[in-house]
Amino acid sequence: MPHIQQLSSHVADLIAAGEVVERPASVVKELVENAIDAGSSAIVVEIQRGGMSLIRVTDNGCGIAPEELPTAFLRHATSKLRTAEDLARIGTLGFRGEALAAISAVSRVDVLTRRPEDAVGAALHGEGGHMEPVREEGAPEGTTIRVADLFYNTPARLKFMKKDSAETAAVAGLMQHLALSHPDVSFKFIKDGQEALHTPGDGKLESAVYAALGREFARTLVPVDGRGGDITVRGFVTAPVNGRGSRSMQVFFVNGRFIKSQVLTAALEEGYRNQLLKGRFPGCVLEVTLPVTAVDVNVHPAKTQVKFAREHDVFEAVFHTVMDALDARGGAVSPVKPANQPVQNPRQDFFQSMDAKSYREQGAKPAAAPSAPVRPVFTPQPPKADVQPVFNPPPVKPAEPARPAWNTEWRSTAKVADSVQPIWPPRGAVKAAQPSALGKAPASVTARTETAPATAPAPKPFVPAIPAQQTAMELPGQQTVMPAEAPWRIAGEVFHTYIICEDGSENLWLIDKHAAHERINFDRLMAAKEPPMRQTLMQPVAVEPGKEDAALLLENLELLEQFGFGCEDFGDGAVLVREVPADLDAADTAATLEEFAQKLRTGRSLDEKREALLHTMACKASIKGGWTSDPAELKVLVEKVQSGEVRYCPHGRPVVVKIRKYELEKLFKRA
């Protein structure tokens, strides 16, 4: 039986370092939080190679006394706690007293500090937890801590570090959160010699948002400010029309501390109920202020999770504040021009430019009726001796009793089940346009040709190039084989989303066309042996998913290349997209990549990441609910479902619902 013994202080420090120091961003977080607690008004953070080779944090705070400098690197040494009762009212960012000890245990540390009342500063050097004696050295007011060669003495931890670009993005995302949580502090972030962030420190949250998250995101924000009892909620949320593809731009602070909370996320999204598109998420920068005794921050080593004493009150405060701000806005459209808005054309004799989505939506709208009927003018030229004038008027649709549009569209489906195009013009229209047995044309045709010369022959009827009743190609010497009639009939479509179909067994089928098409696309992408076809964008799209998400996408450029995306680093947390898959609408590029980043973050293995990316591509390339679909498209979807090839969408939702005739008769009290 092994004997029980106490671990050495060095091993204990390494274990503590594993809890506090996970990556370079963890080091930056602890050092910057200490600088904020020291009363600094300006903080400069410099890193090299993602922080693995160098991290330098400089502040203008109160400094450290020379005699207390060695004590600061001991475990559980802090200036922020005195008694056990202080744990119930923590008002500072740091309080455990483990940060400096944990950092010095896995790196080489240099400290240079001076208090305002001291004439000379103090310096200290340490490696692997062993600290040298303090020495005097000239220094400006404040403290500078330099951390070099992180995890140099723990190779097992070093091999789990990610690429330098990913670690740099993690530090950049952390600096964004720190700058937003303390707009009264001027932050400067320098990576590999280049300035990546600089906030003014004027105390205005909107200034910090503009500097940290960018101008485009700042322009989409709606200010919120509310209070419920002793809980105050203030900050900004995005307008409903500017929903994002992931929750990466949801930033919450509690008493100046950046946290991740499911309670706050649920309260925020509940405030957008019935105002946000499905699959879109709001962005926000919200600061929640409440008494320090009503929140416990000592529940996680990284201090990114807290526990509220009154979760319901916090939820209600955030929910009502967000909802009231959006209601007061009145659903106004954001000043940012939507990406799919067509270009206005002041001169209608020139071509218009619009994307594919706008063209489909325009095709779904009925054409505007002219203010007055316009009579076509036909001025024939004098006919030559051997040439007869030819005039083919458009077909005239005979008058029919009023009926629903979908019934008119589908009236010939049962008879011509295999036609691949809408039956237009109707067969009756061709027959009505022919001269009668007495040699007289119908009145409508006579009205259209009254300006023609008397010697002109009667107008010829319109004959479509492909008759509607043609269902198979008949070659010379071969007998036409008519396909078997389908055992089902498409009765129509409701809400431009669900296909109504009936079969010969007295069953009614409701088919979700988006879910069915999504499954078809997913199976096709999974079975494809070659990479998908690409389309080069005439104007590259700059996607700004956030610094951490951008780093994830840039880490997986080869994987994105396999799916038809041509991307490159655009700097400052942006990804420039030059090519997209041919099946993808260019307007969905930003939303697709945002979802990609979310899937890459949660995926464990490469195969799992590939499958998650295929899910997103299949969804974005599918017919959307609310779109007007061609009858041939609906026919293909019904065939796939009725054959049993498609039953569930890639997310596991059902594609089709069967309702028996007996169930309908029960609803109408017939059975």
MARVO-49563 format. One line per field, with one value per residue (C-alpha): residue in three letters; chain; x, y, z. Coordinates in steps of 0.5 Angstrom, whole numbers. Example, Ala and Ser with C-alpha at 12.3 -4.5 7.8 and 13.67 -1.06 7.14 Angstrom:
2
type: [ALA	SER]
mol: [A	A]
X: [25	27]
Y: [-9	-2]
Z: [16	14]
END
This chain:
671
type: [MET	PRO	HIS	ILE	GLN	GLN	LEU	SER	SER	HIS	VAL	ALA	ASP	LEU	ILE	ALA	ALA	GLY	GLU	VAL	VAL	GLU	ARG	PRO	ALA	SER	VAL	VAL	LYS	GLU	LEU	VAL	GLU	ASN	ALA	ILE	ASP	ALA	GLY	SER	SER	ALA	ILE	VAL	VAL	GLU	ILE	GLN	ARG	GLY	GLY	MET	SER	LEU	ILE	ARG	VAL	THR	ASP	ASN	GLY	CYS	GLY	ILE	ALA	PRO	GLU	GLU	LEU	PRO	THR	ALA	PHE	LEU	ARG	HIS	ALA	THR	SER	LYS	LEU	ARG	THR	ALA	GLU	ASP	LEU	ALA	ARG	ILE	GLY	THR	LEU	GLY	PHE	ARG	GLY	GLU	ALA	LEU	ALA	ALA	ILE	SER	ALA	VAL	SER	ARG	VAL	ASP	VAL	LEU	THR	ARG	ARG	PRO	GLU	ASP	ALA	VAL	GLY	ALA	ALA	LEU	HIS	GLY	GLU	GLY	GLY	HIS	MET	GLU	PRO	VAL	ARG	GLU	GLU	GLY	ALA	PRO	GLU	GLY	THR	THR	ILE	ARG	VAL	ALA	ASP	LEU	PHE	TYR	ASN	THR	PRO	ALA	ARG	LEU	LYS	PHE	MET	LYS	LYS	ASP	SER	ALA	GLU	THR	ALA	ALA	VAL	ALA	GLY	LEU	MET	GLN	HIS	LEU	ALA	LEU	SER	HIS	PRO	ASP	VAL	SER	PHE	LYS	PHE	ILE	LYS	ASP	GLY	GLN	GLU	ALA	LEU	HIS	THR	PRO	GLY	ASP	GLY	LYS	LEU	GLU	SER	ALA	VAL	TYR	ALA	ALA	LEU	GLY	ARG	GLU	PHE	ALA	ARG	THR	LEU	VAL	PRO	VAL	ASP	GLY	ARG	GLY	GLY	ASP	ILE	THR	VAL	ARG	GLY	PHE	VAL	THR	ALA	PRO	VAL	ASN	GLY	ARG	GLY	SER	ARG	SER	MET	GLN	VAL	PHE	PHE	VAL	ASN	GLY	ARG	PHE	ILE	LYS	SER	GLN	VAL	LEU	THR	ALA	ALA	LEU	GLU	GLU	GLY	TYR	ARG	ASN	GLN	LEU	LEU	LYS	GLY	ARG	PHE	PRO	GLY	CYS	VAL	LEU	GLU	VAL	THR	LEU	PRO	VAL	THR	ALA	VAL	ASP	VAL	ASN	VAL	HIS	PRO	ALA	LYS	THR	GLN	VAL	LYS	PHE	ALA	ARG	GLU	HIS	ASP	VAL	PHE	GLU	ALA	VAL	PHE	HIS	THR	VAL	MET	ASP	ALA	LEU	ASP	ALA	ARG	GLY	GLY	ALA	VAL	SER	PRO	VAL	LYS	PRO	ALA	ASN	GLN	PRO	VAL	GLN	ASN	PRO	ARG	GLN	ASP	PHE	PHE	GLN	SER	MET	ASP	ALA	LYS	SER	TYR	ARG	GLU	GLN	GLY	ALA	LYS	PRO	ALA	ALA	ALA	PRO	SER	ALA	PRO	VAL	ARG	PRO	VAL	PHE	THR	PRO	GLN	PRO	PRO	LYS	ALA	ASP	VAL	GLN	PRO	VAL	PHE	ASN	PRO	PRO	PRO	VAL	LYS	PRO	ALA	GLU	PRO	ALA	ARG	PRO	ALA	TRP	ASN	THR	GLU	TRP	ARG	SER	THR	ALA	LYS	VAL	ALA	ASP	SER	VAL	GLN	PRO	ILE	TRP	PRO	PRO	ARG	GLY	ALA	VAL	LYS	ALA	ALA	GLN	PRO	SER	ALA	LEU	GLY	LYS	ALA	PRO	ALA	SER	VAL	THR	ALA	ARG	THR	GLU	THR	ALA	PRO	ALA	THR	ALA	PRO	ALA	PRO	LYS	PRO	PHE	VAL	PRO	ALA	ILE	PRO	ALA	GLN	GLN	THR	ALA	MET	GLU	LEU	PRO	GLY	GLN	GLN	THR	VAL	MET	PRO	ALA	GLU	ALA	PRO	TRP	ARG	ILE	ALA	GLY	GLU	VAL	PHE	HIS	THR	TYR	ILE	ILE	CYS	GLU	ASP	GLY	SER	GLU	ASN	LEU	TRP	LEU	ILE	ASP	LYS	HIS	ALA	ALA	HIS	GLU	ARG	ILE	ASN	PHE	ASP	ARG	LEU	MET	ALA	ALA	LYS	GLU	PRO	PRO	MET	ARG	GLN	THR	LEU	MET	GLN	PRO	VAL	ALA	VAL	GLU	PRO	GLY	LYS	GLU	ASP	ALA	ALA	LEU	LEU	LEU	GLU	ASN	LEU	GLU	LEU	LEU	GLU	GLN	PHE	GLY	PHE	GLY	CYS	GLU	ASP	PHE	GLY	ASP	GLY	ALA	VAL	LEU	VAL	ARG	GLU	VAL	PRO	ALA	ASP	LEU	ASP	ALA	ALA	ASP	THR	ALA	ALA	THR	LEU	GLU	GLU	PHE	ALA	GLN	LYS	LEU	ARG	THR	GLY	ARG	SER	LEU	ASP	GLU	LYS	ARG	GLU	ALA	LEU	LEU	HIS	THR	MET	ALA	CYS	LYS	ALA	SER	ILE	LYS	GLY	GLY	TRP	THR	SER	ASP	PRO	ALA	GLU	LEU	LYS	VAL	LEU	VAL	GLU	LYS	VAL	GLN	SER	GLY	GLU	VAL	ARG	TYR	CYS	PRO	HIS	GLY	ARG	PRO	VAL	VAL	VAL	LYS	ILE	ARG	LYS	TYR	GLU	LEU	GLU	LYS	LEU	PHE	LYS	ARG	ALA]
mol: [A	A	A	A	A	A	A	A	A	A	A	A	A	A	A	A	A	A	A	A	A	A	A	A	A	A	A	A	A	A	A	A	A	A	A	A	A	A	A	A	A	A	A	A	A	A	A	A	A	A	A	A	A	A	A	A	A	A	A	A	A	A	A	A	A	A	A	A	A	A	A	A	A	A	A	A	A	A	A	A	A	A	A	A	A	A	A	A	A	A	A	A	A	A	A	A	A	A	A	A	A	A	A	A	A	A	A	A	A	A	A	A	A	A	A	A	A	A	A	A	A	A	A	A	A	A	A	A	A	A	A	A	A	A	A	A	A	A	A	A	A	A	A	A	A	A	A	A	A	A	A	A	A	A	A	A	A	A	A	A	A	A	A	A	A	A	A	A	A	A	A	A	A	A	A	A	A	A	A	A	A	A	A	A	A	A	A	A	A	A	A	A	A	A	A	A	A	A	A	A	A	A	A	A	A	A	A	A	A	A	A	A	A	A	A	A	A	A	A	A	A	A	A	A	A	A	A	A	A	A	A	A	A	A	A	A	A	A	A	A	A	A	A	A	A	A	A	A	A	A	A	A	A	A	A	A	A	A	A	A	A	A	A	A	A	A	A	A	A	A	A	A	A	A	A	A	A	A	A	A	A	A	A	A	A	A	A	A	A	A	A	A	A	A	A	A	A	A	A	A	A	A	A	A	A	A	A	A	A	A	A	A	A	A	A	A	A	A	A	A	A	A	A	A	A	A	A	A	A	A	A	A	A	A	A	A	A	A	A	A	A	A	A	A	A	A	A	A	A	A	A	A	A	A	A	A	A	A	A	A	A	A	A	A	A	A	A	A	A	A	A	A	A	A	A	A	A	A	A	A	A	A	A	A	A	A	A	A	A	A	A	A	A	A	A	A	A	A	A	A	A	A	A	A	A	A	A	A	A	A	A	A	A	A	A	A	A	A	A	A	A	A	A	A	A	A	A	A	A	A	A	A	A	A	A	A	A	A	A	A	A	A	A	A	A	A	A	A	A	A	A	A	A	A	A	A	A	A	A	A	A	A	A	A	A	A	A	A	A	A	A	A	A	A	A	A	A	A	A	A	A	A	A	A	A	A	A	A	A	A	A	A	A	A	A	A	A	A	A	A	A	A	A	A	A	A	A	A	A	A	A	A	A	A	A	A	A	A	A	A	A	A	A	A	A	A	A	A	A	A	A	A	A	A	A	A	A	A	A	A	A	A	A	A	A	A	A	A	A	A	A	A	A	A	A	A	A	A	A	A	A	A	A	A	A	A	A	A	A	A	A	A	A	A	A	A	A	A	A	A	A	A	A	A	A	A	A	A	A	A	A	A	A	A	A	A	A	A	A	A	A	A	A	A	A	A	A	A	A	A	A	A	A	A	A	A	A	A	A	A	A	A	A	A	A	A	A	A	A	A	A	A	A	A	A	A	A	A	A	A	A	A	A	A	A	A	A	A	A	A	A	A	A	A	A	A	A	A	A	A	A	A	A	A	A	A	A	A	A	A	A]
X: [0	3	5	1	6	6	7	13	12	14	10	4	6	5	-1	-4	-1	-5	-12	-10	-6	-9	-6	-2	-9	-10	-3	-6	-12	-9	-4	-9	-14	-8	-7	-14	-15	-8	-12	-9	-12	-7	-5	-1	0	5	6	10	8	2	4	9	15	14	8	9	4	5	1	1	-2	0	6	9	13	20	19	13	15	18	11	7	10	8	2	-5	-1	-6	-8	-15	-18	-17	-22	-27	-33	-29	-31	-38	-37	-31	-31	-24	-23	-17	-17	-15	-7	-5	-4	3	6	2	5	12	12	12	16	21	19	21	18	20	15	15	10	9	12	19	25	27	24	25	26	26	27	25	25	21	18	25	25	32	33	30	35	34	33	30	23	17	11	7	9	11	11	15	13	18	18	11	11	19	19	13	13	7	3	7	5	-2	-2	-5	-2	1	-5	-10	-7	-6	-14	-15	-11	-14	-21	-20	-17	-24	-27	-23	-23	-31	-32	-27	-29	-25	-18	-14	-12	-7	-6	1	2	8	10	3	-2	-8	-13	-13	-19	-19	-21	-26	-31	-36	-38	-40	-33	-30	-35	-33	-25	-26	-32	-31	-35	-40	-42	-43	-48	-53	-53	-59	-58	-61	-62	-66	-67	-71	-70	-62	-60	-58	-58	-54	-51	-53	-56	-57	-63	-67	-66	-58	-58	-52	-51	-48	-47	-40	-42	-46	-42	-44	-41	-43	-40	-34	-33	-33	-37	-41	-48	-54	-59	-57	-56	-63	-66	-63	-66	-73	-73	-72	-78	-82	-78	-72	-71	-70	-63	-61	-58	-57	-51	-50	-45	-49	-47	-51	-49	-52	-50	-43	-47	-52	-47	-41	-35	-31	-35	-29	-22	-22	-27	-31	-38	-42	-47	-53	-57	-63	-63	-70	-69	-63	-67	-73	-69	-65	-71	-75	-70	-68	-76	-77	-71	-73	-81	-79	-75	-81	-78	-74	-69	-62	-58	-54	-56	-58	-53	-59	-62	-62	-58	-63	-64	-66	-67	-71	-68	-62	-60	-62	-57	-59	-57	-60	-65	-68	-69	-73	-77	-78	-81	-86	-89	-95	-93	-96	-102	-102	-106	-109	-110	-105	-107	-101	-100	-98	-96	-95	-90	-93	-92	-88	-90	-88	-88	-94	-94	-94	-97	-97	-101	-100	-105	-111	-113	-121	-125	-126	-129	-125	-121	-115	-109	-106	-112	-111	-103	-104	-111	-107	-102	-106	-107	-100	-96	-89	-89	-83	-85	-92	-97	-98	-101	-107	-110	-116	-113	-110	-116	-120	-115	-116	-121	-128	-132	-135	-128	-129	-124	-126	-127	-121	-117	-121	-120	-112	-112	-117	-111	-108	-110	-116	-111	-107	-109	-112	-107	-104	-105	-99	-96	-91	-85	-86	-93	-95	-98	-91	-88	-83	-79	-81	-75	-76	-77	-79	-85	-86	-86	-91	-88	-93	-98	-95	-99	-100	-102	-100	-106	-102	-98	-99	-95	-90	-87	-91	-93	-100	-100	-105	-104	-109	-109	-114	-108	-106	-98	-95	-88	-83	-80	-74	-73	-73	-69	-64	-63	-63	-57	-53	-54	-51	-45	-44	-43	-39	-33	-30	-30	-36	-36	-34	-36	-32	-35	-34	-34	-30	-34	-30	-33	-32	-34	-30	-23	-23	-28	-24	-18	-21	-23	-16	-14	-18	-17	-15	-22	-26	-22	-25	-32	-31	-29	-23	-21	-15	-14	-16	-13	-16	-21	-24	-24	-24	-28	-26	-30	-36	-39	-44	-50	-49	-52	-47	-52	-51	-43	-43	-48	-45	-38	-41	-44	-38	-34	-39	-39	-31	-31	-35	-33	-28	-25	-24	-30	-34	-32	-33	-40	-42	-40	-44	-50	-49	-48	-54	-58	-56	-56	-63	-70	-72	-79	-83	-80	-84	-82	-83	-88	-82	-78	-84	-85	-78	-78	-85	-82	-76	-80	-86	-80	-78	-71	-72	-75	-71	-67	-60	-62	-66	-73	-78	-79	-87	-93	-98	-106	-111	-117	-121	-117	-120	-127	-127	-125	-131	-135	-136	-134]
Y: [0	7	11	18	24	32	34	39	46	46	41	44	51	47	44	51	54	48	51	58	59	55	59	66	69	67	70	77	76	76	81	86	85	86	93	95	93	98	104	104	109	107	99	97	90	87	80	76	69	69	70	64	68	74	78	85	89	96	100	107	104	105	100	95	97	94	90	87	85	78	76	78	72	67	63	66	73	78	85	85	80	80	76	71	75	79	73	75	82	82	88	87	83	79	76	69	71	65	69	71	65	60	65	65	57	56	62	67	73	80	85	93	97	104	108	115	116	113	116	109	103	96	90	82	76	69	63	56	59	61	68	72	78	85	90	98	100	106	106	110	110	104	97	93	85	81	74	70	63	60	53	52	47	43	40	36	43	46	41	42	50	52	56	63	66	62	64	71	71	69	75	80	77	78	85	87	84	88	94	94	92	99	104	109	106	107	100	99	92	91	84	82	90	92	96	92	96	103	105	113	111	117	113	113	105	107	110	103	99	103	102	95	92	96	102	97	93	100	103	97	98	100	103	100	103	100	99	94	95	95	92	96	94	99	98	96	91	90	92	86	86	86	79	74	67	66	68	70	78	77	80	81	84	84	89	90	83	79	73	68	66	62	66	73	70	67	73	77	73	72	80	79	74	75	80	76	71	64	62	69	71	78	81	86	89	89	91	89	92	89	89	85	81	79	75	70	70	65	59	58	58	63	67	67	64	67	65	70	70	72	69	71	78	79	75	80	86	84	82	88	93	90	89	96	99	95	97	104	104	101	96	102	99	100	105	100	98	91	86	84	91	92	97	103	105	112	110	104	104	101	94	93	90	85	79	72	72	79	76	70	75	79	73	72	78	79	84	91	92	98	104	104	98	99	97	94	98	94	98	93	95	94	87	84	80	73	75	75	79	75	77	72	75	73	67	70	66	65	67	63	63	66	61	60	62	55	51	54	53	45	44	39	36	29	29	31	28	28	35	38	45	49	48	55	57	53	48	52	58	55	53	59	63	59	61	58	54	60	63	69	70	71	78	79	77	82	87	86	86	91	96	91	91	88	83	81	73	71	71	64	61	61	54	53	50	44	42	41	34	32	27	23	24	20	18	15	8	7	7	12	9	13	13	10	15	17	14	21	27	34	38	45	49	53	58	57	52	46	41	38	31	26	18	13	10	16	19	26	28	35	36	41	43	46	40	35	40	40	33	32	37	34	27	29	33	27	22	27	25	31	38	43	48	55	61	67	73	80	84	80	80	82	78	80	74	76	75	69	66	69	65	59	60	62	55	51	54	48	45	51	50	43	46	51	57	61	65	69	74	81	83	86	80	80	74	76	71	71	64	61	54	55	52	58	65	70	74	68	68	72	68	61	63	65	58	55	58	56	48	48	51	45	39	35	30	32	28	31	38	36	33	39	44	40	41	48	48	44	48	55	52	49	52	57	57	63	62	61	55	52	46	42	43	41	35	33	34	30	24	23	23	19	14	13	16	22	22	26	33	32	36	30	34	30	32	29	28	24	25	19	21	18	23	29	26	26	33	35	30	25	19]
Z: [0	-2	4	5	4	3	-3	-4	-5	-12	-14	-11	-14	-21	-19	-17	-24	-28	-25	-26	-32	-37	-43	-45	-44	-37	-35	-39	-35	-28	-29	-32	-27	-22	-25	-25	-18	-17	-19	-26	-31	-37	-38	-44	-46	-51	-53	-58	-61	-58	-51	-51	-52	-48	-44	-42	-38	-36	-31	-28	-21	-14	-15	-10	-4	-4	2	0	-7	-5	-1	-7	-10	-5	-5	-2	-1	-3	-1	-2	4	11	14	13	12	6	2	2	0	-6	-10	-13	-19	-16	-9	-8	-8	-13	-19	-19	-15	-21	-26	-23	-23	-30	-33	-32	-29	-28	-24	-24	-20	-16	-11	-12	-5	-7	-10	-13	-16	-14	-19	-18	-22	-22	-25	-24	-18	-15	-13	-13	-8	-9	-12	-13	-20	-23	-25	-27	-23	-23	-24	-30	-30	-36	-37	-42	-44	-41	-39	-41	-35	-36	-43	-42	-42	-47	-53	-52	-54	-60	-66	-65	-68	-64	-58	-60	-62	-55	-52	-56	-55	-47	-48	-52	-46	-41	-45	-45	-37	-35	-40	-35	-37	-43	-46	-51	-54	-58	-62	-65	-65	-68	-64	-65	-60	-56	-52	-50	-43	-43	-38	-44	-46	-53	-54	-51	-56	-62	-61	-59	-63	-69	-72	-76	-70	-66	-71	-70	-62	-59	-52	-46	-39	-33	-26	-22	-14	-13	-19	-25	-32	-37	-44	-51	-55	-63	-67	-68	-76	-74	-71	-72	-73	-66	-59	-60	-59	-53	-47	-40	-34	-27	-22	-27	-28	-35	-34	-38	-35	-38	-34	-37	-44	-43	-41	-46	-52	-48	-49	-57	-57	-63	-66	-68	-74	-72	-72	-71	-64	-61	-59	-53	-48	-42	-35	-29	-22	-16	-9	-8	-2	-8	-12	-11	-15	-12	-15	-21	-21	-27	-24	-31	-27	-22	-17	-16	-9	-13	-20	-22	-20	-24	-30	-30	-29	-36	-39	-38	-39	-46	-48	-46	-50	-56	-56	-55	-61	-65	-69	-73	-78	-77	-81	-83	-90	-91	-95	-100	-101	-109	-112	-113	-121	-122	-129	-131	-138	-135	-132	-125	-120	-114	-111	-112	-106	-108	-115	-112	-107	-113	-117	-111	-111	-116	-122	-121	-125	-130	-129	-135	-141	-146	-153	-157	-163	-169	-176	-181	-187	-194	-196	-201	-207	-204	-197	-192	-186	-180	-173	-167	-162	-155	-152	-149	-143	-143	-137	-131	-125	-119	-115	-110	-114	-111	-114	-121	-121	-119	-123	-128	-124	-123	-131	-133	-127	-130	-133	-131	-132	-130	-135	-139	-143	-141	-146	-147	-148	-155	-157	-155	-160	-166	-171	-171	-176	-179	-180	-175	-170	-162	-160	-156	-162	-167	-162	-162	-170	-172	-174	-179	-186	-189	-194	-188	-186	-180	-174	-172	-166	-160	-160	-154	-156	-151	-151	-144	-145	-148	-142	-146	-152	-158	-163	-170	-170	-163	-159	-154	-147	-142	-135	-129	-126	-119	-113	-110	-112	-110	-107	-106	-101	-95	-92	-98	-93	-93	-98	-98	-101	-102	-103	-106	-99	-96	-92	-92	-92	-90	-92	-90	-96	-92	-88	-94	-98	-93	-92	-100	-100	-94	-97	-103	-100	-96	-102	-106	-108	-111	-108	-109	-115	-113	-115	-115	-112	-116	-109	-104	-97	-90	-85	-78	-73	-67	-66	-63	-68	-74	-71	-71	-78	-80	-77	-81	-88	-91	-88	-91	-98	-98	-98	-103	-99	-101	-95	-92	-86	-87	-80	-74	-73	-80	-85	-93	-97	-104	-106	-104	-106	-112	-108	-103	-103	-103	-98	-93	-93	-86	-83	-85	-83	-76	-75	-78	-72	-67	-70	-70	-63	-60	-65	-62	-68	-75	-78	-73	-75	-82	-81	-77	-83	-88	-84	-84	-92	-93	-89	-92	-99	-98	-100	-94	-91	-94	-101	-107	-110	-117	-118	-121	-115	-110	-115	-114	-106	-106	-110	-105	-99	-102	-104	-97	-98	-94	-87	-82	-83	-81	-75	-73	-74	-78	-85	-86	-82	-84	-82	-84	-87	-81	-76	-81	-81	-73	-73	-77	-73	-79	-75]
END
